[in-house]
Amino acid sequence: MSKPKRKGKGRGGRSLKGQSRQDGEVIRVRIPREGEVLGIAVQLLGYDRVRVKCADGKARLCRIRGTLKKRVWIRENDVVLVAPWDFQTDQRGDIIWRYSQGEAGWLERRGYLKIE
């Protein structure tokens, strides 16, 4: 008797989803939309909180959004995309995206990232 074939998402570990390319090539970069600000993670405060220095000159206490919390690990000096809250706009926000090193370099060369 033979085993039934597995049907599903099994790719055998060959998927590149969520991984940066080895050669540093950037294919598509998420650009900040209206109401979003680029920033650099300065200090990890525990749980899902991070202090971020934003491109508009303000330091915000940000939380990692629920969809990113378990999928993406954020470290100090990572370039992130912040959505300021509707209230306490200058003090708080949500981290909605983390850029890889290649993407951060692309943003800097194109003039989107201007911090310090």
C-alpha positions as CSV (number, residue, x, y, z in Angstrom):
1,M,0.0,0.0,0.0
2,S,1.5,3.4,-1.0
3,K,1.2,6.6,1.0
4,P,-1.1,9.3,-0.3
5,K,0.7,12.3,-1.7
6,R,0.8,15.4,0.4
7,K,-1.2,18.3,-1.0
8,G,-0.6,21.8,0.3
9,K,2.0,24.5,0.5
10,G,5.0,22.3,0.8
11,R,7.8,23.8,-1.3
12,G,10.6,21.9,0.4
13,G,12.1,25.0,1.8
14,R,12.8,26.6,-1.6
15,S,10.6,29.6,-1.1
16,L,12.2,33.1,-1.1
17,K,9.2,34.8,0.6
18,G,10.4,37.1,3.4
19,Q,14.1,36.6,2.6
20,S,16.4,39.1,1.0
21,R,18.3,38.1,-2.1
22,Q,21.9,37.1,-1.8
23,D,23.2,39.5,-4.5
24,G,21.5,42.5,-2.8
25,E,19.4,43.2,-5.9
26,V,16.3,45.2,-5.2
27,I,13.2,44.4,-7.2
28,R,10.4,46.3,-5.5
29,V,10.5,48.7,-2.6
30,R,7.5,50.0,-0.6
31,I,7.6,53.8,-0.8
32,P,6.0,55.8,2.1
33,R,2.5,56.9,1.3
34,E,0.6,60.0,2.6
35,G,0.6,59.9,6.4
36,E,3.6,57.5,6.7
37,V,7.1,58.4,7.8
38,L,10.5,56.6,7.5
39,G,12.5,56.1,10.6
40,I,15.4,54.2,12.2
41,A,14.8,51.9,15.2
42,V,17.0,53.4,18.0
43,Q,16.1,51.3,21.0
44,L,14.2,48.1,21.6
45,L,12.0,48.6,24.7
46,G,10.6,45.1,25.1
47,Y,7.4,43.2,24.1
48,D,6.3,45.1,20.9
49,R,7.6,48.6,21.7
50,V,10.5,50.4,19.9
51,R,11.8,53.9,20.0
52,V,12.1,55.2,16.5
53,K,13.9,58.4,15.2
54,C,11.7,59.5,12.3
55,A,12.7,61.5,9.2
56,D,10.5,64.4,10.2
57,G,12.8,65.0,13.2
58,K,10.6,63.5,15.9
59,A,11.4,60.6,18.2
60,R,8.3,58.4,18.5
61,L,7.5,55.4,20.8
62,C,6.2,52.9,18.3
63,R,4.6,49.5,18.6
64,I,5.1,46.7,16.1
65,R,1.8,46.0,14.3
66,G,0.2,42.6,15.0
67,T,0.7,41.3,11.5
68,L,4.5,42.0,11.7
69,K,5.0,40.9,15.3
70,K,5.7,37.2,14.7
71,R,6.7,37.4,11.0
72,V,9.5,40.0,11.1
73,W,12.2,40.6,13.7
74,I,13.2,44.2,14.2
75,R,16.7,45.1,15.4
76,E,18.3,48.3,16.3
77,N,19.4,50.5,13.3
78,D,16.8,48.9,11.1
79,V,15.0,51.2,8.7
80,V,11.3,51.0,9.3
81,L,8.1,52.6,8.0
82,V,6.0,54.3,10.7
83,A,2.3,55.3,10.6
84,P,1.8,58.0,13.3
85,W,-1.4,57.7,15.4
86,D,-4.3,60.0,14.8
87,F,-3.9,61.3,18.3
88,Q,-0.5,61.9,19.9
89,T,0.8,62.2,16.4
90,D,4.2,63.6,17.5
91,Q,4.8,61.0,20.2
92,R,3.4,57.6,19.1
93,G,3.0,55.4,16.0
94,D,2.8,51.9,14.5
95,I,5.6,50.2,12.7
96,I,4.1,48.8,9.5
97,W,7.1,47.7,7.5
98,R,10.8,46.9,7.9
99,Y,13.2,47.4,5.1
100,S,16.1,45.1,4.3
101,Q,19.6,46.5,4.0
102,G,19.4,46.6,0.2
103,E,16.1,48.4,0.2
104,A,17.3,50.9,2.8
105,G,20.3,51.7,0.6
106,W,18.0,52.2,-2.4
107,L,15.8,54.6,-0.3
108,E,18.9,56.5,0.8
109,R,20.3,56.8,-2.8
110,R,16.9,58.0,-4.1
111,G,16.6,60.7,-1.4
112,Y,13.6,59.2,0.6
113,L,15.7,58.6,3.7
114,K,17.1,61.8,5.1
115,I,18.0,61.3,8.8
116,E,20.9,63.2,10.3
